[in-house]
């Protein structure tokens, strides 16, 4: 393309945030910036969509430096020998990282080469009516309405809404007109046991004295839909001073004079602008952390208020959950427009209350419902296109970090692991999939994303083992997190993942998953050996009976009992140790003489067929298996293609040879001859050819 004036530059230096330098070649493509060292051992890939800021630094004796900051919190500086080449690279990155139109994003040209992924996979994961049916709706208290089928009632809401059965169409329409952006109060989550509901909306347009009888009737209808309570909470997630300022602009909050049997609660979560600045301050501290003392780092982190904001989101969500369970009271939640702080707290409260949302499928459904269907502005908040930078804010990141805090406190309660959250964060910004493109459901339908792009959910389900938590135990518990300051942690794996000297190269969950896989493999092999020993005992018993009852009527070549009884060498061949493999000479020893299988009872013959053997193979053909798997501790590249394995990528063991590979080199599955079961397990390409050949 004409946009890429320089496709490759040699003699480029790459400097990490920790000050480490590497020298190699730089390649510019339409999707990635790639740095390769001279030996081709280490590669650094930066997706253009992940770039948040490119800065030209002053020229120095080494060349022209470019500093690249990414939305994945990678921070590198490249030094290009010539200024013109540096300018060409800078111009290309500036173009590809800031597209003007949504159709220019990566998702519309992405075509997976190594993944067995179809365009339809994942798009049918969520159906709003099915999700509310899981909650027991519709019922005599709540029902669905088709008033938003054409998105004319509210263009940023889903086309199917659940409202109180007692609410009339006039009430629904009038309430929509009285709420900012038309985002009227609708059902978000229903608790079947307490009959309490979490509802969501935007701020009212009342100003200082304005009121709306239809909106007041809507609130009363929500209250009547919960027969267990005589009052309703309205939780305004904003600081009260901000809500009062909005009142002066003709918006604001509900007046206590007009809404009966309502308890108002302000919780003080700051707006998107404060959150954006807080993130920037926190990242300044993180990027300078190698140069800072411990005290300076702690003080800087505190001054950014980042963890304080995470605590505020969690505190509000816990308050909502306690109202639903302990007071059996319904809660109406809103902020200004009802698509940022409202989405954070409603979805987090749902996870606290409902264990279904802690499963992989349930969590994806929750995001589809609370974030995608109810109109969180992912395109604007994640800065996917050239737009007003004041619209950017880490709202979804704060939600993921709150989930990670819960995962740290309740490691047995979530089906997914930390990698699941990190991958989700990265692909929200990667634009590789169409799932998070657009600002609302209506926009996604108009763009026909389900036909033109791939779904992130389909990709994740193709690699589901990467995201499974080995500690997960299914339970119906409600989570009551500790939100005291000493319990809120700094998420190193998110913000320091590219600093390998700071963060370990493998997580505890990955190591545990590897141990579980290894144990499963050994247990399966042990079962194979036990079944073979059991067969030998049956054959011995059968031959002993034959000798007692007289000579067998089979051919003269039929062996005696001693000819089928295993000798010492044969039993050694049955050892689980893969290093002991029977030789050709051992295979022809007297203890392995052929036996006429027709002389054996049917159950023994069936057992032999079950293992795909003839009797002559019982002692002589023992498939080998890797007893010792290679440790992943210091592995930084694939055993096959030598490609570097990044921190976020999982390291895979071949179940047959025990070596460590990247995902591309272990994309085959088959049953192992050394296993008793026929379960298909991951194997490398070399082992696959040997087994299948």
N, C-alpha and C positions, 0 to 999 in steps of 0.2 A: 504493500500500500504506500501511497505518497506520504501518508502521515509519518511512517517510519522511515526516516532518511538514513539512519544508521542502524543496521540490524545486529551487528556484533562489534564489540570493542575488546581488544586484548590489552593486557597489562593494567587491568583495573584493580584497585585496592578496595576491599570491603572491611569496614570497621564496625564491630558490634557495640552495643551500649556499654559492655564491660571493658571496652578498650582493646579487645583482641582484633588482630589484623590478619587478613588473608589476601593473597594475590592470585588473580586468575582472569577469566574471560567473562564478559557480560553479553547476554543475548536479550534482544527485545522482540517480543512477539505481540500479536494483537490481544492476547489475554494475560500474559505473564512477563515479568522481568526475572531473568534467570542468571545467577552467578555460579560459575563452575571453576573449581580450583584446577591447577595445571595437571594433576594426576587423575582428575575426574572422580575423586573419591567423595568429595563433599559438594553438595549442590544447595543453593538457597533459592527457593522459588517464592516470588511475591506476586500475588494476584492483583491485577490492576484495580479491581473493585474494592480491594481491601485498603488501598492507599487513601489516607485521609488528608495528608499534607506533604507537599514537596517543597523543599527550601534550597535555593542556591546559596552556598556559603562562599566567602571570599576566596579568591585564588590563592594558592600557596605553591611552594616549590615542587610539591608532588603532583600538582595538577588542579583540576576543577572539581571541588567537592559538591555532592548532592546529599542532603539529609532527607530520608524518607521515613515518615511516621505512618503507622498502619492502624486500622480499626481493631486489629487483633493484638495491638499493643507491642508489635515488633517495631524496633527503632534502630535503623542502620544508616551508615554514611558510606557512600561509594565515592571514590576519587577517580575521575576519568582523566587520562594523561593530557588530552587536548581539549581546549575550551569549546571548539565547534562540535566535537562529538558529544561533549557534556550537554550542550544546548539542544542537540538533536534528541538525545535521550530524555531530557527534561520536557521538551515540547510533546514528545510522544506520550510520556506518562501523564502529562497534564490533560491531554485529550482523552485518553482511554479511562482515566480515573474519574473524569467529570463529564459523563455523557449528558446531552441535552434532552433526549427523548427516551422514554421508557423502553421503546423497541430497540434501542442501541445497547441495552444491557446484555450481559453474558448469557443469560438464560435462553435468549431467543436464537442463539447460534450454538449453544452447548450440545454436543453429541457424545455420549460416553463411548469410549473405545474399549475399555477393559471391564466395565461393569455390565452384567447381564440385566439390564434395566430397560423396561418398556415405558412409553410415555403415559400409559394409563395407570401404572402402578402408583398407589398412594392417593390418587385424587378422590377416590370414593371412600376414604377413611372416615369422613365425618358427615353425618346427616343430623340436622338440628332437631327434627322431630323424634328421631330414634334416641337421641341423647336425653331429651326431656321425658320420653317414654320410660327410659331407665329410672328416672326419678319418680315414676308413677303418675305422669301427667299425659294427657289432660285428665282432670277430675271435676268434681262438683265445685271445687274452689278456684281452680286455674284452668284456663283454656287458651288455645291458640287463635290468633286472628290473622286474617288475610289482608288487612287494611294496608299493609306495606308491600304487597306483591309487586307493585311497579316502582317501589322506592319513592313514592310521592309523599308519603307521610313523613319519612326520615330517610334521606339518601345515604346516610352513613350507618344505618342499622341493617341487620339481616332482613330478608323478605318475609320471614316467619317470626312472629313475636308471641310471647306468652304473657297474658295479662289476667287480672282477676275476672272471674266469671261474671261478677256483678257490675263490671265496668261497661257502660254503653258506648256505642260508636261516637256519640257526641262528646262523651267524657274523654275518650281516647284522643279524638281529634283536637279538642280544646286544650288538653294538657300538652299535646305536641306543640301547639302554637305558642304556649307560654314558656316552653323550655328552650334554652340555647341550642341552636342547630336542629331544633325539632326532636331532640333526644329525650323523649318522654320516659317516665318510670315504667320499666318492664322487668320481667323475672330473669334473674341470673342463675340462682341455685335454690333448690327446694329440698328441705330436710324432711323425709317421710316420717320420722319418729316424732319430732316435735311440731311438725306442720308449720314451722317457721321458714321464712324465705329471705334470701338476699336479692334485693332489687337494685337496679342501677339506672342513672339518668344523668342529665347535665344540670347546671344551675338554672334557677328561675329567672325570668326577665321582669321581675317586679319592681326593681329600683327601690325607693324608700317607701312608697305607699301603694304600689300596684298590687293587685291580687287577681286571681283567676278562679272562679267557682268550679270550673271543670277540673282544674288541677287539684284543688282541694278535695273534690269528690274522688279523684283518682287515688289520692293518698288514703282516704278513708276506705276505699275499696280494697286496697292492699292490706290495711289493718283488719278488715272484716274477713279476709281470706285466711286469717290465722285465728281459729277459735280458741287457742290456748292462751292468748295474751290480750290484754286490754289496752296496750299502748304499742307504739311503733318508734323505733330509733331512726332518726335522720342523721347520718354521719357525713359531715362536710369535711373532706380530707384536707382542705386548705387551712393555713393560718387564718384566724378570724380577722386580722387586720387586712389581709388580702381580699377576703370576702366583702368586707365593708368598703374597700376601695372600688370593687366591682359594682357595688350598689350605687355608687355615685355615677357610674357609667350606664345605669339603667338595667343592671343585671343583679348580682348579689346572692342572697340566700333567703330561705323561707322565713316569713314572719310568724312568731309564736302566737300572735293575735288571731291568725286566720286558720291555723292547723290544730285541730283538737286532738287530744290524747297522743301527742307526739313529744318525744324527748330529743332535743337537739344536742349534737356532740361535734365540736371542732377538734381536729387532731393534729393539725399543724405540719403536714407534709409540704415541703417547699415546691415552687413551680419549676417548670422545665429549664428556665434560665439559670436559676440558682444551682440546679443539679448539674447542668453543663459546666458551669464554672468550678463546681466542686470536683468534678471528674478531672478537669484540666489541672487543678492544683494537686490532686492526688497523683496524677501521672508525672508531674514535675518532680515530686518527691521520689517516685519509683524509679524514674530515669536517672536521677542523681544518686540513687542509693549506694552504688559502689564507692562514691566519694564522701558519703555522709557518715558521721558517727552514729552510734545506736540511738543516743538521745535526740540528735537532730532528726533522724528518721521518724521516731515516734512522735516528736513534736510537730513535724511537718504533716504527718498523717492525721494527727488530731486537728490541726489547723485547717485542713481541707474539708473537714466535717463529713467526709464520705461515709464512714461507718456510722456516724450519727444519723444520716439520712436512711441508711439500710435499717437501722433500729426503728426509726419512725414508721417505715412501711410495715415492718413486722409487728410492732406494737398495735397499729391500727387493725391489722388482719386478725390478731389475737382477740382484740376487743369485739370485733364482729362475730368471731366464732363463739366467744363466751356468751354473747347476747343470744345467739341461736340455740345453744345447748343449755346453758345454766338458767337463763331467764325465759327461754322459749319465745323470744320476741323477734319479730321480723325486723329487717334492717334495710333502709334505703340509703344507698351510697352515691355520692357525686363529688365532683371537683368543679372545674370551670365548664369544660365541654364534655367531660365524662368519658374520655378515651385514653387518659394517661394514668393518673393516680387511682382513678376508679377501677381500671383494668388490673392494676397491680394488686390492690387490696381485695377485690372480689375474687380473683383467681387464687391468691394465696390463702384466703380464708377457706375457699372450697377445698384446697389441698389439705388443710388442717383438719377439716371435717370429714372428708370422703376419701377412703383408702383407694378407691378406683382411680382417682386422679394421680396416685403415686405409682401406678403401673406405667409402662412405656406407652401403651395404646391410650390409656386414660389421660396421660399428660398431653399427648398430641391432640386429643379431642378437646381438652381444656383450652389449649392455645387456639385451636380453630374457633371455638365458641367465644371465649372472652376477649381475644385479641384480634383475630382476623374477621370474624363475623360482625363483632360489635365496633369495628372501625378504628382500631389503633392505627395511626398514620405511619406505617413502617417506612414508606418512601421518604417522607419528610424527616421523621425522627432519626433515621439511620443515614441520612444524607446520601441517598442512592443516586440522585440526579443533581444537576446544577440548580440550586435554589437558594432561598434565604437561609444563611447559616444559623440564624436565630431559631429556626425550626428544629435544628438538630438537638437531641437530648437523649441521654442514656437510660430511658425509661425501662425498656425491655431488659437491658443489662442489669438494672437494679432488681428486677423481678427474678432473673436467673440467679443472681447472687443471694437473694433471700432464700431461694430454694436450696442453694448450696449450704447455707447456714443450717437449714433444717436437716439436710443430708448428713452434715457433720454431727448433729446432735442425735439423730435417729438413723444410724447406718443400716438397720435391719428392716426399715419401713418403706424403702424405695426400691422399685424394681430396676431402675436405671442408675448408672454410675456418674462420676464426675465428667468423664469423657463425653457422655451424652449432652450435658449442659454446655461444655466447651464447643462441641461440634455444632450444636444448635446456634450458639452465639455467632460463630464464624460464618455459617451459611446464611444467616439472616443478612449479613453484610456482603457475602460473596457474589450475590446475584446469579449464582450458578443454576439455581432452581427457581421456578416460578411461584413457589408457595407464599413467599413474603413480599412479592411485588405488589404495588398498589397500596392505596390508603383505606380501602373498604371493600366489602363484598361486591358492590355494584361495579366498581372499577375493574375488579378481577374478571367478572363475567363479561364485561364489554371488551376486555383484552383477549378473551378466550384462552386464558393461560393453561387450562386443563388440556387443550388441544395443541397448543403451540410450544409448551415447555414441559420439563420433567418436574416431578414432585419430590421435595426433600424427604417426605415420609416414605416414598417408595425406595429411595436410596438407603435410608436408615434401616428399613426392614430387610433389605438385601444383606446388610451387615449387622444384624441384630446382636450377634454374639459380642461385638465390640462394646456394646452399651449396656450389657447385662450386669447387674450387681450380684456377685456371688454370695453376698450376705443376706440377700432379701428373704424375708419370711412373711408370707401372706397373713394379714391380721386385720381386724376391724377397728383397731384402736384409733381414737382421736388424739392428735398430737398437740401437746401443750408445750411449746418451746420456751426455753429460758432466754429472755431478751435483755437480761442485765448486761451492762457494758463489758464485763469480763468474759461474757459468753459469745460476744460478736468477734469473729476472726477476720483477719486479712486474707484474701483469696490469692495466694501466691501462684497457683496453677493458672489463673487467668492473666494476671498482670506481670508475672515474672517467668512465663513459660519458655521464653527464648533465651533466658539466662541460665544455661545448663549448669554453671558452677554454683548457682543458688538453689535451683530446684533439682531434685533427684531425677534420673532419667526414666524411671518407671515407678508407677504408683503401687500402693499396697494392693489395690483391687486387681490390677493386672497380674501381679505376682501370685495372688491367691487364685485367680482364675486359671493360671497356668498349672498350679499345683493340683487343682481339682481335675483338670483335663488329664494330667499325667496319671493321677490316681485312677481315674476311670479307665484309662488305657491298660494299666497294669491289672486292674481287677478283671477286665474282660479277657486278658491273656491268661490269668490264673484260672478263670472259669474254663477256658479251652483245655488247659492242662488237666484240670480236675475231671473233666468229662472223658478225656482220653485214658486217664488212670482208671476211671470207673468202667470204661469199656474193657480194659485189660483184665480187670477183676472178673467181669462177667464172662469173658472168654475163658479165663482160667477155670472158673466154676463149671462152665459148659463142658470143657475138655475132661475135667476130672470126672464128671458124671458119665461121659462117653466111655472112659476107660473102665469105670466100675460096671457099667451095663454091658460091656463087651465091645469088640472092635467096631469102628464106624463103617458104614457101607459106602463111604465116599471113595474116591480114587486112591490108588496106592501111593500117590505123592502126598497125601494128607499127613501133616506133621503130627508128632506126639505133643503132649502137653508142654514138654520142655522147649519145643521149637517155637512156641508162641510166648513163652514166659520171658519177659524182658531181662537182658543181662545188664551188667553194670554200665557198659558203654552206651547201651540204648537209653538207659535212664538218664545218663548225663546229657544225651541229646535232647531230652525233654526239659532240661533246665530252662528257667525263665531268662537266664543270662544270654543276651543276644550275641555275645562274643564267642559262644560255644556253638559252632555250626557243624552238623554231621558231614564227614567227608565221604567221598565215593567208596572208599574201602570199608568204612563203618556201615554203609548202606547195604553191603553185600555179606555181612557177617551171618553166621548160622542162625542167630536169634531172629532173623528177619526173613525166613523162608516163606514162600507164598503159601497161602492157605485157601482152600476152596470155600468161598463165602457161602455157597449153597448149603454147606453143612451147618451153618450157624442159625440160631433162632431168629425169627423175624424182627424182634426188637433190637437186636444187635445190628442186623443188616440196615434197618431204618436209621439207627444212630450214626452208622458210617455214612450213609447217604446224606444225612443232615449236615455232616461236616465236609461233604464233597470228597470222600476218600474211599479207597479200597482198603481191604484189610492189610495188604502188604505195605501200605503207606503209614500205618498206625505208629510204627516204631521208627521208621526211617525218614519220614517227611515232617519235620517240626519247623514251621515258619519262624524266622527270626523276627525280633522286635527290639527297638531301642529301649533298653531299661533306663539308661541315664539320658535325660534330656539336657541339652546345652543350656547353661544359665543365660538369662537375658540381661544380667547385671551390667556387663560392659559392652554389650552389643550395640553398635551404632550404625551398622549397615547390613544389608541383606546378604545371606550366605550364597545366593544364586547370582543375582544381577549386580551386587555390590552397591546398589542404590542406598543413599543415607536414609535412615528411619528417623523421622522427626519426633519431637516429644509427644505431640498429640496423636501420632500414629501408633497403633498397637503392633507389638512384635508377635508373630505367629510361629508356633512350633509345628513341624511336620510330625504327625502321630506315628509315622513309620520309622523315620531315621533320627528324629529328635533334634534336627538342626533348626535354626531360627531364620525366618524369611519375612519379607514384606508382603503386603496383601496381594500384589500383582503376581508374585511367584508361588502363591499357595492358594490359587483360585479353583483347585480341583478337590473333589470329595469322592471317596469310594470306601467300601468295606475292606478291612484288612484281613489277610489270611491268618494272621496270628491272633485274631480276636474270635471269640466264640459267637458273639452277636453279629448280625449283618448290618449294624448301624454304619452309616456313611460318615466318615470323619475327614478333617482337612489333611491333605498330603501335598508334598511338593511335586513339581512337574516330573522330576526324574523318578521318584518313587511311583508316581501314577503310571508312568510308562512301563516300569518293571512289573507292577502288579497286574495291570491290564494286559500286558503283552504275554 
